[in-house]
Amino acid sequence: MAPAARVFPARPLQALATILSFTMVLWVVEFYDQMTGERLDADGIVPRSVDGLEGIVWAPLLHAGWPHLIANTLPFVVFGFLVLANGIGR
């Protein structure tokens, strides 16, 4: 007989804590970026430049201002939680 399907995620609190922690990092990075006159935005991806490829590492952390970050926060938390809910290692 097949095991019963789980209704709840395997590790919901760990998933929630992880995604909220990473979301807090994004907000802190944007706050720092705003306080320094958006100097971090220069570290993003620079098109048509080999030197700009280094920005691939930092691009997921950078946003084009508060409206961009606010618009991305809810989908990031919801979908991030769903991805992490069955276990971070998975």
N, CA, C and O atoms as a Tinker XYZ file with bonds, in Angstrom:
   360  protein
     1  N      0.840000   -1.173000    0.000000    73     2
     2  CA     0.000000    0.000000    0.000000    64     1     3
     3  C      0.894000    1.249000    0.000000    63     2     4     5
     4  O      1.878000    1.313000    0.736000    81     3
     5  N      0.551000    2.213000   -0.811000    73     3     6
     6  CA     1.343000    3.436000   -0.933000    64     5     7
     7  C      1.163000    4.310000    0.303000    63     6     8     9
     8  O      0.081000    4.350000    0.888000    81     7
     9  N      2.242000    5.021000    0.706000    73     7    10
    10  CA     2.117000    5.906000    1.861000    64     9    11
    11  C      1.172000    7.071000    1.552000    63    10    12    13
    12  O      1.061000    7.515000    0.409000    81    11
    13  N      0.505000    7.547000    2.583000    73    11    14
    14  CA    -0.424000    8.665000    2.421000    64    13    15
    15  C      0.337000    9.930000    2.034000    63    14    16    17
    16  O      1.441000   10.176000    2.520000    81    15
    17  N     -0.256000   10.713000    1.171000    73    15    18
    18  CA     0.368000   11.974000    0.743000    64    17    19
    19  C      0.359000   12.958000    1.900000    63    18    20    21
    20  O     -0.609000   13.045000    2.656000    81    19
    21  N      1.444000   13.693000    2.022000    73    19    22
    22  CA     1.540000   14.711000    3.069000    64    21    23
    23  C      0.744000   15.938000    2.677000    63    22    24    25
    24  O      0.751000   16.351000    1.518000    81    23
    25  N      0.071000   16.506000    3.629000    73    23    26
    26  CA    -0.691000   17.723000    3.384000    64    25    27
    27  C      0.177000   18.939000    3.665000    63    26    28    29
    28  O      0.096000   19.940000    2.953000    81    27
    29  N      1.002000   18.860000    4.694000    73    27    30
    30  CA     1.845000   19.977000    5.077000    64    29    31
    31  C      3.270000   19.753000    4.602000    63    30    32    33
    32  O      3.706000   18.612000    4.450000    81    31
    33  N      4.000000   20.843000    4.364000    73    31    34
    34  CA     5.408000   20.703000    3.975000    64    33    35
    35  C      6.221000   20.030000    5.082000    63    34    36    37
    36  O      5.838000   20.041000    6.252000    81    35
    37  N      7.332000   19.457000    4.688000    73    35    38
    38  CA     8.183000   18.738000    5.641000    64    37    39
    39  C      8.769000   19.658000    6.708000    63    38    40    41
    40  O      8.788000   19.300000    7.886000    81    39
    41  N      9.238000   20.813000    6.320000    73    39    42
    42  CA     9.907000   21.736000    7.262000    64    41    43
    43  C      9.423000   23.170000    7.042000    63    42    44    45
    44  O     10.190000   23.998000    6.549000    81    43
    45  N      8.189000   23.485000    7.389000    73    43    46
    46  CA     7.663000   24.814000    7.085000    64    45    47
    47  C      8.340000   25.941000    7.859000    63    46    48    49
    48  O      8.564000   27.015000    7.300000    81    47
    49  N      8.666000   25.725000    9.118000    73    47    50
    50  CA     9.287000   26.806000    9.903000    64    49    51
    51  C     10.701000   27.097000    9.436000    63    50    52    53
    52  O     11.114000   28.255000    9.381000    81    51
    53  N     11.442000   26.058000    9.102000    73    51    54
    54  CA    12.797000   26.257000    8.585000    64    53    55
    55  C     12.744000   26.976000    7.245000    63    54    56    57
    56  O     13.561000   27.862000    6.990000    81    55
    57  N     11.808000   26.616000    6.393000    73    55    58
    58  CA    11.655000   27.275000    5.097000    64    57    59
    59  C     11.280000   28.743000    5.275000    63    58    60    61
    60  O     11.835000   29.618000    4.609000    81    59
    61  N     10.344000   29.004000    6.169000    73    59    62
    62  CA     9.911000   30.379000    6.411000    64    61    63
    63  C     11.041000   31.226000    6.986000    63    62    64    65
    64  O     11.245000   32.362000    6.556000    81    63
    65  N     11.771000   30.687000    7.949000    73    63    66
    66  CA    12.890000   31.426000    8.545000    64    65    67
    67  C     13.965000   31.722000    7.506000    63    66    68    69
    68  O     14.524000   32.818000    7.484000    81    67
    69  N     14.252000   30.757000    6.652000    73    67    70
    70  CA    15.286000   30.948000    5.634000    64    69    71
    71  C     14.889000   32.010000    4.622000    63    70    72    73
    72  O     15.685000   32.894000    4.305000    81    71
    73  N     13.669000   31.930000    4.115000    73    71    74
    74  CA    13.256000   32.879000    3.081000    64    73    75
    75  C     13.081000   34.280000    3.660000    63    74    76    77
    76  O     13.384000   35.264000    2.986000    81    75
    77  N     12.596000   34.387000    4.905000    73    75    78
    78  CA    12.473000   35.708000    5.521000    64    77    79
    79  C     13.837000   36.305000    5.836000    63    78    80    81
    80  O     14.013000   37.519000    5.739000    81    79
    81  N     14.802000   35.477000    6.209000    73    79    82
    82  CA    16.167000   35.966000    6.453000    64    81    83
    83  C     16.783000   36.505000    5.170000    63    82    84    85
    84  O     17.399000   37.571000    5.167000    81    83
    85  N     16.613000   35.766000    4.086000    73    83    86
    86  CA    17.179000   36.230000    2.827000    64    85    87
    87  C     16.456000   37.487000    2.335000    63    86    88    89
    88  O     17.078000   38.366000    1.739000    81    87
    89  N     15.151000   37.575000    2.580000    73    87    90
    90  CA    14.406000   38.778000    2.219000    64    89    91
    91  C     14.920000   39.974000    3.006000    63    90    92    93
    92  O     15.033000   41.074000    2.464000    81    91
    93  N     15.230000   39.767000    4.275000    73    91    94
    94  CA    15.787000   40.842000    5.094000    64    93    95
    95  C     17.130000   41.304000    4.538000    63    94    96    97
    96  O     17.427000   42.498000    4.541000    81    95
    97  N     17.938000   40.367000    4.063000    73    95    98
    98  CA    19.221000   40.737000    3.444000    64    97    99
    99  C     18.981000   41.630000    2.231000    63    98   100   101
   100  O     19.686000   42.622000    2.046000    81    99
   101  N     17.994000   41.291000    1.403000    73    99   102
   102  CA    17.691000   42.119000    0.231000    64   101   103
   103  C     17.295000   43.537000    0.631000    63   102   104   105
   104  O     17.704000   44.502000   -0.015000    81   103
   105  N     16.500000   43.665000    1.693000    73   103   106
   106  CA    16.073000   44.985000    2.154000    64   105   107
   107  C     17.243000   45.772000    2.739000    63   106   108   109
   108  O     17.339000   46.982000    2.534000    81   107
   109  N     18.129000   45.097000    3.464000    73   107   110
   110  CA    19.302000   45.775000    4.024000    64   109   111
   111  C     20.236000   46.245000    2.903000    63   110   112   113
   112  O     20.780000   47.348000    2.966000    81   111
   113  N     20.417000   45.417000    1.891000    73   111   114
   114  CA    21.260000   45.805000    0.752000    64   113   115
   115  C     20.666000   47.019000    0.044000    63   114   116   117
   116  O     21.398000   47.941000   -0.316000    81   115
   117  N     19.355000   47.032000   -0.157000    73   115   118
   118  CA    18.720000   48.187000   -0.815000    64   117   119
   119  C     18.810000   49.436000    0.058000    63   118   120   121
   120  O     19.038000   50.532000   -0.453000    81   119
   121  N     18.634000   49.281000    1.358000    73   119   122
   122  CA    18.778000   50.427000    2.257000    64   121   123
   123  C     20.189000   50.994000    2.169000    63   122   124   125
   124  O     20.364000   52.208000    2.067000    81   123
   125  N     21.195000   50.124000    2.207000    73   123   126
   126  CA    22.587000   50.572000    2.080000    64   125   127
   127  C     22.814000   51.239000    0.724000    63   126   128   129
   128  O     23.485000   52.267000    0.636000    81   127
   129  N     22.255000   50.654000   -0.322000    73   127   130
   130  CA    22.405000   51.220000   -1.666000    64   129   131
   131  C     21.817000   52.626000   -1.726000    63   130   132   133
   132  O     22.416000   53.528000   -2.312000    81   131
   133  N     20.658000   52.813000   -1.127000    73   131   134
   134  CA    20.032000   54.135000   -1.123000    64   133   135
   135  C     20.841000   55.138000   -0.301000    63   134   136   137
   136  O     20.956000   56.304000   -0.677000    81   135
   137  N     21.398000   54.682000    0.818000    73   135   138
   138  CA    22.168000   55.579000    1.682000    64   137   139
   139  C     23.503000   55.987000    1.057000    63   138   140   141
   140  O     24.063000   57.024000    1.414000    81   139
   141  N     24.007000   55.187000    0.139000    73   139   142
   142  CA    25.292000   55.499000   -0.509000    64   141   143
   143  C     25.106000   56.093000   -1.896000    63   142   144   145
   144  O     26.041000   56.102000   -2.696000    81   143
   145  N     23.909000   56.590000   -2.189000    73   143   146
   146  CA    23.681000   57.214000   -3.483000    64   145   147
   147  C     23.618000   56.224000   -4.632000    63   146   148   149
   148  O     24.020000   56.542000   -5.751000    81   147
   149  N     23.116000   55.027000   -4.363000    73   147   150
   150  CA    22.950000   53.966000   -5.362000    64   149   151
   151  C     24.267000   53.549000   -6.017000    63   150   152   153
   152  O     24.304000   53.224000   -7.204000    81   151
   153  N     25.326000   53.563000   -5.244000    73   151   154
   154  CA    26.631000   53.136000   -5.767000    64   153   155
   155  C     26.673000   51.646000   -6.061000    63   154   156   157
   156  O     27.407000   51.218000   -6.951000    81   155
   157  N     25.902000   50.846000   -5.334000    73   155   158
   158  CA    25.913000   49.403000   -5.567000    64   157   159
   159  C     25.327000   49.031000   -6.927000    63   158   160   161
   160  O     25.681000   48.000000   -7.499000    81   159
   161  N     24.433000   49.870000   -7.440000    73   159   162
   162  CA    23.818000   49.557000   -8.728000    64   161   163
   163  C     24.846000   49.482000   -9.848000    63   162   164   165
   164  O     24.601000   48.842000  -10.871000    81   163
   165  N     25.982000   50.120000   -9.670000    73   163   166
   166  CA    27.050000   50.052000  -10.666000    64   165   167
   167  C     27.692000   48.670000  -10.694000    63   166   168   169
   168  O     28.391000   48.335000  -11.651000    81   167
   169  N     27.463000   47.856000   -9.648000    73   167   170
   170  CA    28.038000   46.509000   -9.600000    64   169   171
   171  C     27.140000   45.468000  -10.252000    63   170   172   173
   172  O     27.437000   44.275000  -10.186000    81   171
   173  N     26.054000   45.893000  -10.876000    73   171   174
   174  CA    25.164000   44.959000  -11.561000    64   173   175
   175  C     25.753000   44.549000  -12.905000    63   174   176   177
   176  O     26.903000   44.864000  -13.213000    81   175
   177  N     24.968000   43.858000  -13.687000    73   175   178
   178  CA    25.409000   43.384000  -14.999000    64   177   179
   179  C     25.535000   44.569000  -15.945000    63   178   180   181
   180  O     24.611000   45.374000  -16.069000    81   179
   181  N     26.676000   44.673000  -16.609000    73   179   182
   182  CA    26.908000   45.725000  -17.591000    64   181   183
   183  C     26.879000   45.067000  -18.972000    63   182   184   185
   184  O     27.755000   44.264000  -19.293000    81   183
   185  N     25.874000   45.405000  -19.793000    73   183   186
   186  CA    25.770000   44.752000  -21.088000    64   185   187
   187  C     26.935000   45.088000  -22.006000    63   186   188   189
   188  O     27.510000   46.174000  -21.937000    81   187
   189  N     27.267000   44.144000  -22.856000    73   187   190
   190  CA    28.320000   44.291000  -23.872000    64   189   191
   191  C     29.681000   44.633000  -23.276000    63   190   192   193
   192  O     30.463000   45.384000  -23.860000    81   191
   193  N     29.944000   44.071000  -22.110000    73   191   194
   194  CA    31.217000   44.319000  -21.451000    64   193   195
   195  C     31.658000   43.055000  -20.726000    63   194   196   197
   196  O     30.898000   42.488000  -19.941000    81   195
   197  N     32.877000   42.616000  -20.986000    73   195   198
   198  CA    33.395000   41.432000  -20.302000    64   197   199
   199  C     33.534000   41.718000  -18.808000    63   198   200   201
   200  O     33.250000   40.849000  -17.984000    81   199
   201  N     33.965000   42.918000  -18.455000    73   199   202
   202  CA    34.068000   43.285000  -17.040000    64   201   203
   203  C     32.700000   43.258000  -16.358000    63   202   204   205
   204  O     32.610000   43.007000  -15.156000    81   203
   205  N     31.644000   43.515000  -17.115000    73   203   206
   206  CA    30.299000   43.536000  -16.553000    64   205   207
   207  C     29.783000   42.168000  -16.166000    63   206   208   209
   208  O     28.772000   42.071000  -15.470000    81   207
   209  N     30.454000   41.097000  -16.599000    73   207   210
   210  CA    30.016000   39.754000  -16.250000    64   209   211
   211  C     30.178000   39.463000  -14.759000    63   210   212   213
   212  O     29.494000   38.593000  -14.222000    81   211
   213  N     31.073000   40.180000  -14.088000    73   211   214
   214  CA    31.218000   40.018000  -12.640000    64   213   215
   215  C     29.918000   40.376000  -11.923000    63   214   216   217
   216  O     29.656000   39.887000  -10.824000    81   215
   217  N     29.112000   41.223000  -12.541000    73   215   218
   218  CA    27.857000   41.647000  -11.946000    64   217   219
   219  C     26.827000   40.540000  -11.843000    63   218   220   221
   220  O     25.845000   40.683000  -11.114000    81   219
   221  N     27.027000   39.430000  -12.561000    73   219   222
   222  CA    26.083000   38.319000  -12.492000    64   221   223
   223  C     25.980000   37.801000  -11.060000    63   222   224   225
   224  O     24.910000   37.377000  -10.624000    81   223
   225  N     27.079000   37.837000  -10.341000    73   223   226
   226  CA    27.082000   37.364000   -8.957000    64   225   227
   227  C     26.207000   38.256000   -8.078000    63   226   228   229
   228  O     25.472000   37.757000   -7.226000    81   227
   229  N     26.282000   39.568000   -8.278000    73   227   230
   230  CA    25.594000   40.510000   -7.398000    64   229   231
   231  C     24.217000   40.918000   -7.885000    63   230   232   233
   232  O     23.431000   41.448000   -7.100000    81   231
   233  N     23.899000   40.695000   -9.140000    73   231   234
   234  CA    22.634000   41.162000   -9.721000    64   233   235
   235  C     21.389000   40.684000   -8.961000    63   234   236   237
   236  O     20.454000   41.472000   -8.811000    81   235
   237  N     21.325000   39.440000   -8.476000    73   235   238
   238  CA    20.111000   39.036000   -7.755000    64   237   239
   239  C     19.876000   39.811000   -6.456000    63   238   240   241
   240  O     18.755000   39.833000   -5.948000    81   239
   241  N     20.901000   40.436000   -5.924000    73   239   242
   242  CA    20.754000   41.188000   -4.681000    64   241   243
   243  C     20.405000   42.656000   -4.915000    63   242   244   245
   244  O     19.993000   43.350000   -3.986000    81   243
   245  N     20.565000   43.129000   -6.143000    73   243   246
   246  CA    20.376000   44.542000   -6.441000    64   245   247
   247  C     19.011000   44.798000   -7.059000    63   246   248   249
   248  O     18.516000   43.998000   -7.853000    81   247
   249  N     18.412000   45.920000   -6.690000    73   247   250
   250  CA    17.117000   46.320000   -7.234000    64   249   251
   251  C     17.206000   47.771000   -7.684000    63   250   252   253
   252  O     18.065000   48.523000   -7.224000    81   251
   253  N     16.319000   48.152000   -8.579000    73   251   254
   254  CA    16.334000   49.503000   -9.143000    64   253   255
   255  C     15.538000   50.477000   -8.283000    63   254   256   257
   256  O     14.843000   51.344000   -8.813000    81   255
   257  N     15.629000   50.346000   -6.989000    73   255   258
   258  CA    14.941000   51.252000   -6.081000    64   257   259
   259  C     13.883000   50.532000   -5.255000    63   258   260   261
   260  O     13.640000   49.337000   -5.418000    81   259
   261  N     13.264000   51.301000   -4.361000    73   259   262
   262  CA    12.267000   50.727000   -3.452000    64   261   263
   263  C     11.055000   50.153000   -4.173000    63   262   264   265
   264  O     10.606000   49.066000   -3.810000    81   263
   265  N     10.501000   50.837000   -5.183000    73   263   266
   266  CA     9.327000   50.245000   -5.849000    64   265   267
   267  C      9.624000   48.862000   -6.455000    63   266   268   269
   268  O      8.783000   47.965000   -6.403000    81   267
   269  N     10.804000   48.701000   -7.018000    73   267   270
   270  CA    11.200000   47.411000   -7.597000    64   269   271
   271  C     11.303000   46.343000   -6.512000    63   270   272   273
   272  O     10.813000   45.228000   -6.692000    81   271
   273  N     11.932000   46.672000   -5.398000    73   271   274
   274  CA    12.087000   45.717000   -4.307000    64   273   275
   275  C     10.739000   45.363000   -3.680000    63   274   276   277
   276  O     10.472000   44.196000   -3.392000    81   275
   277  N      9.899000   46.365000   -3.472000    73   275   278
   278  CA     8.581000   46.117000   -2.885000    64   277   279
   279  C      7.749000   45.207000   -3.788000    63   278   280   281
   280  O      7.080000   44.294000   -3.305000    81   279
   281  N      7.790000   45.456000   -5.085000    73   279   282
   282  CA     7.031000   44.632000   -6.029000    64   281   283
   283  C      7.532000   43.194000   -6.064000    63   282   284   285
   284  O      6.747000   42.278000   -6.310000    81   283
   285  N      8.812000   42.980000   -5.827000    73   283   286
   286  CA     9.386000   41.635000   -5.883000    64   285   287
   287  C      9.283000   40.871000   -4.561000    63   286   288   289
   288  O      9.430000   39.649000   -4.552000    81   287
   289  N      9.038000   41.554000   -3.463000    73   287   290
   290  CA     9.097000   40.909000   -2.152000    64   289   291
   291  C      8.032000   39.828000   -1.949000    63   290   292   293
   292  O      8.366000   38.709000   -1.561000    81   291
   293  N      6.782000   40.135000   -2.198000    73   291   294
   294  CA     5.725000   39.148000   -1.944000    64   293   295
   295  C      5.896000   37.898000   -2.821000    63   294   296   297
   296  O      5.857000   36.788000   -2.290000    81   295
   297  N      6.085000   38.035000   -4.143000    73   295   298
   298  CA     6.298000   36.813000   -4.937000    64   297   299
   299  C      7.546000   36.044000   -4.498000    63   298   300   301
   300  O      7.548000   34.813000   -4.509000    81   299
   301  N      8.596000   36.754000   -4.116000    73   299   302
   302  CA     9.825000   36.095000   -3.672000    64   301   303
   303  C      9.579000   35.279000   -2.411000    63   302   304   305
   304  O     10.042000   34.144000   -2.304000    81   303
   305  N      8.851000   35.852000   -1.454000    73   303   306
   306  CA     8.579000   35.145000   -0.202000    64   305   307
   307  C      7.666000   33.939000   -0.452000    63   306   308   309
   308  O      7.928000   32.847000    0.053000    81   307
   309  N      6.613000   34.133000   -1.218000    73   307   310
   310  CA     5.669000   33.036000   -1.463000    64   309   311
   311  C      6.340000   31.900000   -2.229000    63   310   312   313
   312  O      6.307000   30.751000   -1.789000    81   311
   313  N      6.945000   32.214000   -3.368000    73   311   314
   314  CA     7.554000   31.159000   -4.185000    64   313   315
   315  C      8.804000   30.587000   -3.529000    63   314   316   317
   316  O      9.084000   29.395000   -3.659000    81   315
   317  N      9.553000   31.428000   -2.827000    73   315   318
   318  CA    10.716000   30.927000   -2.105000    64   317   319
   319  C     10.320000   29.955000   -1.017000    63   318   320   321
   320  O     10.974000   28.930000   -0.824000    81   319
   321  N      9.245000   30.271000   -0.302000    73   319   322
   322  CA     8.750000   29.358000    0.730000    64   321   323
   323  C      8.328000   28.028000    0.111000    63   322   324   325
   324  O      8.654000   26.963000    0.637000    81   323
   325  N      7.611000   28.089000   -0.992000    73   323   326
   326  CA     7.156000   26.857000   -1.640000    64   325   327
   327  C      8.322000   25.994000   -2.110000    63   326   328   329
   328  O      8.273000   24.767000   -2.012000    81   327
   329  N      9.357000   26.629000   -2.614000    73   327   330
   330  CA    10.531000   25.875000   -3.066000    64   329   331
   331  C     11.252000   25.231000   -1.886000    63   330   332   333
   332  O     11.687000   24.083000   -1.970000    81   331
   333  N     11.376000   25.966000   -0.795000    73   331   334
   334  CA    12.125000   25.476000    0.359000    64   333   335
   335  C     11.315000   24.581000    1.295000    63   334   336   337
   336  O     11.887000   23.928000    2.169000    81   335
   337  N     10.003000   24.541000    1.128000    73   335   338
   338  CA     9.139000   23.864000    2.085000    64   337   339
   339  C      9.401000   22.369000    2.226000    63   338   340   341
   340  O      9.188000   21.813000    3.303000    81   339
   341  N      9.845000   21.724000    1.197000    73   339   342
   342  CA    10.116000   20.290000    1.292000    64   341   343
   343  C     11.523000   19.986000    1.771000    63   342   344   345
   344  O     11.956000   18.834000    1.737000    81   343
   345  N     12.224000   20.983000    2.207000    73   343   346
   346  CA    13.571000   20.792000    2.724000    64   345   347
   347  C     14.576000   21.564000    1.894000    63   346   348   349
   348  O     14.525000   21.550000    0.664000    81   347
   349  N     15.472000   22.225000    2.562000    73   347   350
   350  CA    16.455000   23.069000    1.886000    64   349   351
   351  C     17.395000   22.241000    1.028000    63   350   352   353
   352  O     17.788000   22.673000   -0.056000    81   351
   353  N     17.757000   21.068000    1.494000    73   351   354
   354  CA    18.686000   20.221000    0.744000    64   353   355
   355  C     18.108000   19.683000   -0.556000    63   354   356   357
   356  O     18.852000   19.299000   -1.458000    81   355
   357  N     16.808000   19.656000   -0.649000    73   355   358
   358  CA    16.165000   19.102000   -1.826000    64   357   359
   359  C     16.196000   20.102000   -2.935000    63   358   360
   360  O     15.700000   19.827000   -4.028000    81   359
